[in-house]
């Protein structure tokens, strides 16, 4: 039972990858040519989207100038007697795919009576726009996230890693309050100064990982089954020119704890829940303390046996954690 969602997600990836690798004439057991891999990932998501449309799931493509992004909009079934609530917006982390969150996020939203789940899908990541160039400026990420939040006016914002940074920054800039922020190992607050520089060096060491084994050892407390096969699909993402250009665009002003503490006080009306794995080597758990200093009303949960990817390492426990917070 404890690994049902993890197994479901891995099988979904594996079957879709095998199907599309055959259609594209690719060998999924060997390192892929980068362009072929990105095209196959896009095709995999688009093919899955056709299947999900049978359940009224919609994938909507959005534009702003040359920037493109997509929204996966999932109508959420719930018991007929349950009062319907608003929307939940889910923002995955850097390089992630909506597919890694879809089973868990849908289960959490449906049990609590929300009317719709929306998952943001960025270009150049491993979702339906994997074939596109990645956004190369942090300011552009902020703009897209803010546009989506203003359009949807979600009751709940859920963000993982970079997604937590974007969710928090969007909530800061809104003209209306967000009821709840559920942030999983969020980046964006690290204490400033020397601590920020220390993390910058640590993160660049993570990006410089040479193979799936090293990458996995930094992402997970315990590398899940099947990672070595799937991990080879993700390593090229870290070496691309556009992803490195994005890293170089991040400046001190982008961090949420830079400048006046008055700015962060705008989040005082939102319930903020933080979750961290103590074995996170990507966004270390020590930053949880910095978030608590910046936002004293937040609540922090630490899991001693989890790394940076709780949705893949401990999905059933994460579902319970989400259900408890969505109920409050």
Buried (B, 14 or more C-beta within 10 A) or exposed (E): EEBEBBBBBBEBBBEBBBBBBEEBEBEBEEEBEEEBBBBBBBBBBEBBBEEBEEEEBBBEEBEEEEBBBBBBBBBBEBEEEEEEBBBBBBBBBBBBBBBBBBBBBBBBBBBBBBBBBBBBBBBBBBBBBBBBBBBBBBEBBBBBBBBBBEEBEBBBBBBBBBBBBBBBBBBBEBEEEBEBBBBBBBBBBBBBEEEBEBBEEBBEEBBEBEEBBBBBBBBBBEBBEBBEBBBBBBBBBBEBEBBBBBBEBBEEEBBBBBEEEEBBEEBEEBBBBBBBBBBBBBBBBBBBEBBBEBBEEBEBEEBEEBBBBBBBBBBBBBBEBBBEBBEE
